[in-house]
Amino acid sequence: MTQTLSARSRAVRISPTSWSAARGLAAGAVVAGPLFLGAGIVQGLTRDGFDFSRNAISQLALGEAGWIQTVNFLIAGALLIVGAAGLRRALGGGVGGTWGPALTGVFGVSFWAAAAFPVDAGAGFPAGAPDTTVISGHGSVHMLAGMVGYLALCAVFVVLARPLAARGHRGWAVASRLVPIAVLAGFMASAASVLAFTTAAGLGLVWLAAVTARLVAVPAGR
């Protein structure tokens, strides 16, 4: 009860101008995931040789038109980092208000790392490329960045459950603790199904957008 009242009192003390600024910045985390996924889906449907059942969205950064996906990574990373700053202002402090934004920033940086270190070719993409039998150095860094980034994202959902509950969104808080299980399950199934990996990654991005939008809809206590 004390923590709930404390969270609400911090939010109420935010001036209208500061709250508007926080919401504007947090919008970065709201649009980052849908924009990234939308751009990836369009590319996947239009690039020769790409098959969502065989290829990961990261592979779209390969080939002549690969620069589009590289830019997609960079923009998504920037939006996530800006969104993290907005969340920090909106939540004001506490475990969720400190670690949620910080880990969201880590997630954003992982997109920049993924852009700088592309994944290896394979599974028929780019069209005509042979399957990679040995993971390259840049491919290893790409995979590590993805692993760290999505582990950070799963942690974001867990720590944001507290401010969600404090604002009376208990159903959202429960879901925010369950979504990481689904995301991790999809990642664990990636060896058998690339589509499971893509679905899990997409779920994480969409849930971050939804949770951020919910938290900054109105200040707590209103």
C-alpha positions as a Markdown table, in Angstrom:
| # | Residue | x | y | z |
|---|---|---|---|---|
| 1 | Met | 0.0 | 0.0 | 0.0 |
| 2 | Thr | 2.8 | 2.4 | 0.9 |
| 3 | Gln | 4.6 | 1.7 | -2.3 |
| 4 | Thr | 1.4 | 2.3 | -4.3 |
| 5 | Leu | 0.7 | 5.6 | -2.7 |
| 6 | Ser | 4.4 | 6.6 | -3.1 |
| 7 | Ala | 4.3 | 5.8 | -6.8 |
| 8 | Arg | 1.1 | 7.8 | -7.3 |
| 9 | Ser | 2.4 | 10.8 | -5.3 |
| 10 | Arg | 5.5 | 10.9 | -7.5 |
| 11 | Ala | 3.5 | 10.8 | -10.7 |
| 12 | Val | 1.0 | 13.5 | -9.5 |
| 13 | Arg | 3.9 | 15.9 | -8.8 |
| 14 | Ile | 4.9 | 15.8 | -12.4 |
| 15 | Ser | 3.9 | 19.1 | -14.0 |
| 16 | Pro | 1.7 | 19.1 | -17.1 |
| 17 | Thr | 4.6 | 20.3 | -19.3 |
| 18 | Ser | 7.0 | 17.6 | -17.9 |
| 19 | Trp | 4.3 | 15.0 | -18.4 |
| 20 | Ser | 3.7 | 16.0 | -22.0 |
| 21 | Ala | 7.5 | 15.8 | -22.6 |
| 22 | Ala | 7.7 | 12.4 | -21.0 |
| 23 | Arg | 4.8 | 11.1 | -23.1 |
| 24 | Gly | 6.4 | 12.5 | -26.3 |
| 25 | Leu | 9.7 | 10.8 | -25.6 |
| 26 | Ala | 8.0 | 7.5 | -24.5 |
| 27 | Ala | 6.2 | 7.4 | -27.8 |
| 28 | Gly | 9.6 | 6.2 | -29.2 |
| 29 | Ala | 9.1 | 2.9 | -27.4 |
| 30 | Val | 5.5 | 2.7 | -28.5 |
| 31 | Val | 6.2 | 3.0 | -32.2 |
| 32 | Ala | 9.6 | 1.3 | -32.4 |
| 33 | Gly | 8.4 | -2.3 | -32.4 |
| 34 | Pro | 5.4 | -2.0 | -34.8 |
| 35 | Leu | 7.6 | 0.1 | -37.2 |
| 36 | Phe | 10.4 | -2.4 | -37.1 |
| 37 | Leu | 8.1 | -5.4 | -37.6 |
| 38 | Gly | 6.1 | -3.6 | -40.3 |
| 39 | Ala | 9.2 | -2.8 | -42.3 |
| 40 | Gly | 10.6 | -6.3 | -41.8 |
| 41 | Ile | 7.3 | -7.9 | -43.0 |
| 42 | Val | 7.2 | -5.8 | -46.1 |
| 43 | Gln | 10.8 | -6.6 | -46.9 |
| 44 | Gly | 10.3 | -10.3 | -46.3 |
| 45 | Leu | 7.3 | -10.4 | -48.6 |
| 46 | Thr | 9.2 | -8.6 | -51.4 |
| 47 | Arg | 12.8 | -9.8 | -51.2 |
| 48 | Asp | 13.6 | -12.7 | -53.6 |
| 49 | Gly | 14.5 | -15.9 | -51.7 |
| 50 | Phe | 13.3 | -14.8 | -48.3 |
| 51 | Asp | 10.9 | -17.2 | -46.5 |
| 52 | Phe | 9.6 | -16.5 | -43.0 |
| 53 | Ser | 9.6 | -20.2 | -42.3 |
| 54 | Arg | 13.3 | -20.5 | -43.0 |
| 55 | Asn | 14.8 | -17.1 | -42.5 |
| 56 | Ala | 15.1 | -14.6 | -39.6 |
| 57 | Ile | 14.2 | -11.0 | -40.2 |
| 58 | Ser | 17.9 | -10.1 | -39.3 |
| 59 | Gln | 18.9 | -11.7 | -42.6 |
| 60 | Leu | 17.2 | -9.0 | -44.5 |
| 61 | Ala | 20.2 | -6.9 | -43.7 |
| 62 | Leu | 22.1 | -9.0 | -46.3 |
| 63 | Gly | 22.3 | -8.5 | -50.0 |
| 64 | Glu | 22.0 | -5.5 | -52.3 |
| 65 | Ala | 18.9 | -4.1 | -50.5 |
| 66 | Gly | 20.3 | -5.0 | -47.1 |
| 67 | Trp | 20.9 | -1.4 | -46.2 |
| 68 | Ile | 17.1 | -1.0 | -45.7 |
| 69 | Gln | 17.0 | -3.5 | -42.8 |
| 70 | Thr | 20.3 | -2.0 | -41.4 |
| 71 | Val | 18.5 | 1.4 | -41.3 |
| 72 | Asn | 15.5 | -0.3 | -39.8 |
| 73 | Phe | 17.7 | -1.6 | -37.0 |
| 74 | Leu | 19.3 | 1.8 | -36.4 |
| 75 | Ile | 16.0 | 3.7 | -36.3 |
| 76 | Ala | 14.4 | 1.1 | -34.0 |
| 77 | Gly | 17.3 | 1.3 | -31.6 |
| 78 | Ala | 17.2 | 5.1 | -31.5 |
| 79 | Leu | 13.4 | 5.1 | -30.9 |
| 80 | Leu | 13.8 | 2.6 | -28.0 |
| 81 | Ile | 16.5 | 4.7 | -26.4 |
| 82 | Val | 14.4 | 7.8 | -26.7 |
| 83 | Gly | 11.5 | 5.9 | -25.4 |
| 84 | Ala | 13.5 | 4.7 | -22.4 |
| 85 | Ala | 14.2 | 8.4 | -21.5 |
| 86 | Gly | 10.5 | 9.1 | -21.6 |
| 87 | Leu | 9.6 | 6.1 | -19.4 |
| 88 | Arg | 12.2 | 7.3 | -16.9 |
| 89 | Arg | 10.6 | 10.7 | -16.7 |
| 90 | Ala | 7.1 | 9.3 | -16.5 |
| 91 | Leu | 7.7 | 6.7 | -13.9 |
| 92 | Gly | 9.9 | 8.9 | -11.7 |
| 93 | Gly | 11.8 | 6.3 | -9.7 |
| 94 | Gly | 11.5 | 3.1 | -7.8 |
| 95 | Val | 12.5 | -0.3 | -9.2 |
| 96 | Gly | 10.3 | -0.2 | -12.2 |
| 97 | Gly | 11.0 | 3.5 | -12.9 |
| 98 | Thr | 14.8 | 2.9 | -12.7 |
| 99 | Trp | 15.4 | -0.5 | -14.1 |
| 100 | Gly | 12.6 | -0.6 | -16.6 |
| 101 | Pro | 13.9 | 2.4 | -18.6 |
| 102 | Ala | 17.6 | 1.3 | -18.2 |
| 103 | Leu | 16.9 | -2.1 | -19.5 |
| 104 | Thr | 14.8 | -0.7 | -22.4 |
| 105 | Gly | 17.9 | 1.4 | -23.3 |
| 106 | Val | 20.0 | -1.8 | -23.3 |
| 107 | Phe | 17.4 | -3.3 | -25.6 |
| 108 | Gly | 17.8 | -0.3 | -27.9 |
| 109 | Val | 21.6 | -0.5 | -28.0 |
| 110 | Ser | 21.3 | -4.2 | -29.0 |
| 111 | Phe | 19.6 | -3.1 | -32.2 |
| 112 | Trp | 22.5 | -0.9 | -33.0 |
| 113 | Ala | 24.9 | -3.7 | -32.4 |
| 114 | Ala | 22.8 | -5.9 | -34.6 |
| 115 | Ala | 23.1 | -3.3 | -37.3 |
| 116 | Ala | 26.9 | -3.0 | -37.0 |
| 117 | Phe | 27.4 | -6.8 | -36.9 |
| 118 | Pro | 25.1 | -8.5 | -39.5 |
| 119 | Val | 24.0 | -12.1 | -39.2 |
| 120 | Asp | 25.4 | -14.7 | -41.5 |
| 121 | Ala | 23.8 | -15.8 | -44.8 |
| 122 | Gly | 22.1 | -19.1 | -44.9 |
| 123 | Ala | 18.9 | -21.1 | -45.5 |
| 124 | Gly | 18.7 | -19.8 | -49.1 |
| 125 | Phe | 19.0 | -16.1 | -48.3 |
| 126 | Pro | 20.3 | -14.0 | -49.9 |
| 127 | Ala | 19.1 | -15.9 | -53.0 |
| 128 | Gly | 21.9 | -18.3 | -54.2 |
| 129 | Ala | 24.0 | -17.9 | -51.1 |
| 130 | Pro | 25.4 | -21.1 | -49.7 |
| 131 | Asp | 24.6 | -22.2 | -46.2 |
| 132 | Thr | 27.0 | -21.1 | -43.6 |
| 133 | Thr | 28.7 | -24.0 | -41.8 |
| 134 | Val | 30.8 | -22.0 | -39.4 |
| 135 | Ile | 29.4 | -18.9 | -37.6 |
| 136 | Ser | 31.5 | -15.8 | -38.4 |
| 137 | Gly | 32.8 | -13.3 | -35.8 |
| 138 | His | 30.2 | -10.7 | -36.8 |
| 139 | Gly | 27.5 | -13.4 | -36.9 |
| 140 | Ser | 28.5 | -14.4 | -33.3 |
| 141 | Val | 28.3 | -10.8 | -32.1 |
| 142 | His | 24.9 | -10.4 | -33.8 |
| 143 | Met | 23.5 | -13.4 | -32.0 |
| 144 | Leu | 25.0 | -12.3 | -28.7 |
| 145 | Ala | 23.5 | -8.8 | -29.1 |
| 146 | Gly | 20.1 | -10.4 | -29.8 |
| 147 | Met | 20.3 | -12.7 | -26.8 |
| 148 | Val | 21.4 | -9.9 | -24.4 |
| 149 | Gly | 18.8 | -7.5 | -25.8 |
| 150 | Tyr | 15.9 | -9.8 | -25.5 |
| 151 | Leu | 16.9 | -11.0 | -22.0 |
| 152 | Ala | 16.9 | -7.3 | -21.1 |
| 153 | Leu | 13.5 | -6.9 | -22.6 |
| 154 | Cys | 12.1 | -9.8 | -20.6 |
| 155 | Ala | 13.5 | -8.2 | -17.5 |
| 156 | Val | 11.8 | -5.0 | -18.5 |
| 157 | Phe | 8.4 | -6.6 | -18.5 |
| 158 | Val | 9.0 | -8.1 | -15.1 |
| 159 | Val | 10.1 | -4.9 | -13.4 |
| 160 | Leu | 7.3 | -2.8 | -15.1 |
| 161 | Ala | 4.7 | -5.1 | -13.6 |
| 162 | Arg | 5.1 | -3.2 | -10.3 |
| 163 | Pro | 4.2 | 0.3 | -11.6 |
| 164 | Leu | 1.4 | -1.3 | -13.7 |
| 165 | Ala | 0.0 | -2.8 | -10.5 |
| 166 | Ala | 0.5 | 0.4 | -8.6 |
| 167 | Arg | -1.6 | 2.2 | -11.2 |
| 168 | Gly | -4.4 | -0.3 | -10.8 |
| 169 | His | -3.7 | -2.2 | -14.0 |
| 170 | Arg | -3.4 | -5.6 | -12.3 |
| 171 | Gly | -4.4 | -7.6 | -15.3 |
| 172 | Trp | -1.6 | -5.9 | -17.3 |
| 173 | Ala | 0.8 | -6.6 | -14.4 |
| 174 | Val | 0.0 | -10.3 | -14.5 |
| 175 | Ala | 0.4 | -10.4 | -18.3 |
| 176 | Ser | 3.7 | -8.5 | -18.1 |
| 177 | Arg | 5.1 | -11.3 | -15.9 |
| 178 | Leu | 3.8 | -14.0 | -18.2 |
| 179 | Val | 4.9 | -12.6 | -21.6 |
| 180 | Pro | 8.6 | -13.2 | -20.9 |
| 181 | Ile | 7.8 | -16.9 | -20.5 |
| 182 | Ala | 6.3 | -17.0 | -24.0 |
| 183 | Val | 9.2 | -15.0 | -25.5 |
| 184 | Leu | 11.8 | -17.3 | -24.0 |
| 185 | Ala | 9.9 | -20.4 | -25.0 |
| 186 | Gly | 9.9 | -19.1 | -28.6 |
| 187 | Phe | 13.6 | -18.5 | -28.5 |
| 188 | Met | 14.2 | -22.0 | -27.1 |
| 189 | Ala | 12.2 | -23.4 | -30.0 |
| 190 | Ser | 14.1 | -21.5 | -32.6 |
| 191 | Ala | 16.4 | -24.4 | -33.4 |
| 192 | Ala | 13.4 | -26.3 | -34.6 |
| 193 | Ser | 11.4 | -23.4 | -36.0 |
| 194 | Val | 12.7 | -20.0 | -37.1 |
| 195 | Leu | 9.1 | -18.9 | -37.3 |
| 196 | Ala | 8.7 | -19.5 | -33.5 |
| 197 | Phe | 11.7 | -17.3 | -32.9 |
| 198 | Thr | 10.3 | -14.5 | -35.1 |
| 199 | Thr | 6.9 | -14.8 | -33.4 |
| 200 | Ala | 8.5 | -14.6 | -30.0 |
| 201 | Ala | 10.6 | -11.6 | -31.0 |
| 202 | Gly | 7.5 | -9.9 | -32.4 |
| 203 | Leu | 5.5 | -10.6 | -29.3 |
| 204 | Gly | 8.1 | -8.9 | -27.2 |
| 205 | Leu | 8.2 | -5.8 | -29.4 |
| 206 | Val | 4.4 | -5.5 | -29.5 |
| 207 | Trp | 4.0 | -6.0 | -25.7 |
| 208 | Leu | 6.7 | -3.3 | -25.0 |
| 209 | Ala | 4.7 | -0.9 | -27.2 |
| 210 | Ala | 1.4 | -1.8 | -25.4 |
| 211 | Val | 2.9 | -1.6 | -21.9 |
| 212 | Thr | 4.6 | 1.7 | -22.6 |
| 213 | Ala | 1.4 | 3.2 | -24.0 |
| 214 | Arg | -0.6 | 2.0 | -21.0 |
| 215 | Leu | 1.9 | 3.5 | -18.5 |
| 216 | Val | 2.0 | 6.9 | -20.0 |
| 217 | Ala | -1.7 | 7.1 | -21.0 |
| 218 | Val | -2.4 | 9.3 | -17.9 |
| 219 | Pro | -0.5 | 10.2 | -14.8 |
| 220 | Ala | -1.0 | 7.8 | -11.9 |
| 221 | Gly | -3.7 | 9.0 | -9.5 |
| 222 | Arg | -6.0 | 10.4 | -12.1 |
